[in-house]
Amino acid sequence: MDIDNEIALALKPDIEDYMICLKKNKLMEKVIEVNDLCKDAEDIEFFYVMFLKGTLELEGGVCKLYNRINNKINNPKKTNKFIYKFLKLQYKSANNMWSFWECDEYNIESWDRDIKFTNYEL
């Protein structure tokens, strides 16, 4: 999932603070060590996702993230769309439910996993 530039810029200070906090608490090395997807301490995309997931898991996290983004970009429609897409992607990832298009788009190897293909129809 690509993050919209305006939203990425709105979240950038929070992501930087999050990364600084990890470094100060000496957790950065542990995060990199246990996560195969994280390349190094400068892998900003990984930390964007980690920050978003962590924020959304908090009680009231959706509202907190919505307010944090929307207060900076003042575009409720774009904010809602972003959060909806992110939550949908997290759900699909957790339940391993993908459409054929998503398998192709996200390079998901269907023969390597037990994928439950959706039966969505128009």
C-alpha positions, -999 to +999 in steps of 0.1 A: +000+000+000+014+034-010+011+062+016-002+094+001+026+121+002+004+146+021-003+120+048+033+108+049+044+144+055+018+149+081+030+118+100+067+123+094+074+142+127+056+115+147+075+087+129+108+105+136+099+109+173+090+072+174+123+062+159+142+085+183+123+069+212+132+034+200+169+044+198+169+061+232+154+030+248+179+008+230+150-011+213+159-003+177+185-031+175+159-056+189+133-045+164+157-049+135+169-083+148+134-099+152+119-085+120+129-099+087+112-071+068+132-044+084+164-037+065+181-013+089+176+016+114+169+039+084+141+018+069+115+045+072+088+025+054+090-003+079+087+022+108+057+040+092+039+007+092+050-002+127+039+032+140+005+029+123-001-006+135+009+003+170-013+034+171-043+016+157-039-012+184-042+014+212-076+020+228-092+048+207-063+044+183-084+050+152-097+083+165-062+093+176-047+085+142-076+102+124-072+134+145-034+134+142-036+132+104-067+153+098-056+181+120-026+185+098-040+180+063-076+191+069-091+166+045-115+142+062-123+122+030-086+115+023-080+107+060-109+083+061-099+066+029-063+061+041-073+046+075-099+024+058-074+011+033-048+004+060-073-014+083-086-034+054-050-044+044-043-054+080-074-075+082-066-092+049-030-098+060-041-113+094-067-136+078-046-143+047-076-134+024-066-120-009-081-115-043-062-128-074-055-091-083-040-085-049-018-116-051-005-102-084-002-066-072+015-073-039+036-102-053+020-128-029+030-163-039-003-181-037+013-216-039+036-208-009+007-201+015-027-213+024-046-184+009-083-180+013-094-162-019-123-139-015-155-145-033-164-109-038-187-102-067-199-069-083 
